[in-house]
Amino acid sequence: MTGQKNDVVRKELMIKASQRRAFQAFTEQMDLWWPRSHHIGKSEMKKAVLETKQGGRWYEIGVDGTECNWGKVLVWNPPHKLVLAWQITADWQYDPDFLTEVEANFIEKGPKLTSFTLEHRNIEKFGPKAQEIWSAFDSEGGWMGMLKTFANIAETDAAGGTSGSGASKSSAHQADTAR
């Protein structure tokens, strides 16, 4: 649509794993699915960290040992819901006074089937660069690519495999929509 304002990136996946397993893979194993190229620190990223608690930090650790904040946990409700404060500006710098939200919902559809929805909202707060940022977040190099990797990790472990061995990409059925 011409003239549509894109202030939310929304991604949906059906994950062949239990709700608890999907939540665990998203939160406790973020380091396995977050791309090393997606960092804002001066040095290369060694590890992505999400402190799994209300008010917990969300940050990266560089190969040189430095830490660089990305945001914090606003809502911690395992295994149903997680809301993160994304505090990275349009210039890819951490700013404690800047905040957009990333909400992840995990809805049990069966013993080993979870409906997963991610919304990155308040994109308009990026100001003049909002459309550019929305396009980056909405791209294969943004949330969708990362979420496919997350789903593969959740499904591989759920099937009794080893993390990172790469479950079939076709098992992460997606209905990817943007508002």
LINMODA-V843918 format. One record per pair of residues at least 24 apart in sequence whose ideal C-beta (glycine too) atoms are under 6 Angstrom apart, sorted by sequence separation. I is the first residue (numbers start at 1). GAP is how many residues later the second one is. D is the distance in Angstrom with one decimal. If there is no record, write none. Layout:
<<I	GAP	D> <I	GAP	D>>
This chain:
<<81	24	5.3> <148	24	5.3> <27	25	5.2> <41	25	5.9> <69	25	4.7> <100	25	5.5> <58	26	5.7> <80	26	5.9> <41	27	3.8> <79	27	5.7> <40	28	5.7> <144	32	5.8> <90	36	4.3> <90	39	3.8> <138	40	5.3> <90	43	5.6> <112	46	6.0> <40	52	5.1> <23	55	5.4> <23	56	3.6> <20	59	4.4> <19	60	4.8> <23	83	5.0> <22	84	5.2> <19	87	5.0> <19	89	4.0> <22	92	4.3> <18	94	5.6> <17	95	6.0> <19	95	4.8> <16	96	5.9> <15	99	4.6> <14	101	6.0> <15	101	5.3> <13	103	4.6> <12	105	5.1> <11	107	4.7> <10	109	5.0> <8	111	5.7> <9	111	4.5> <8	113	4.6> <7	116	4.7> <33	116	4.2> <7	117	4.5> <33	117	4.2> <33	120	5.5> <32	121	5.3> <26	124	5.9> <29	124	5.9> <6	128	4.3> <9	128	4.5> <25	128	5.1> <9	129	4.9> <25	129	3.7> <32	131	5.6> <11	132	5.2> <22	132	4.8> <32	132	5.9> <11	133	5.8> <21	133	5.7> <9	134	5.9> <13	134	5.9> <11	136	5.6> <15	136	5.0> <17	137	4.3> <21	137	4.9> <13	138	5.3> <17	138	5.3> <15	139	5.4> <16	139	4.8> <17	141	3.5> <16	155	5.3> <13	159	5.4> <14	159	4.4> <13	161	5.3> <12	163	4.7> <11	165	5.2> <10	167	5.3> <10	168	5.8> <9	169	5.7> <10	169	5.8> <8	171	4.5>>
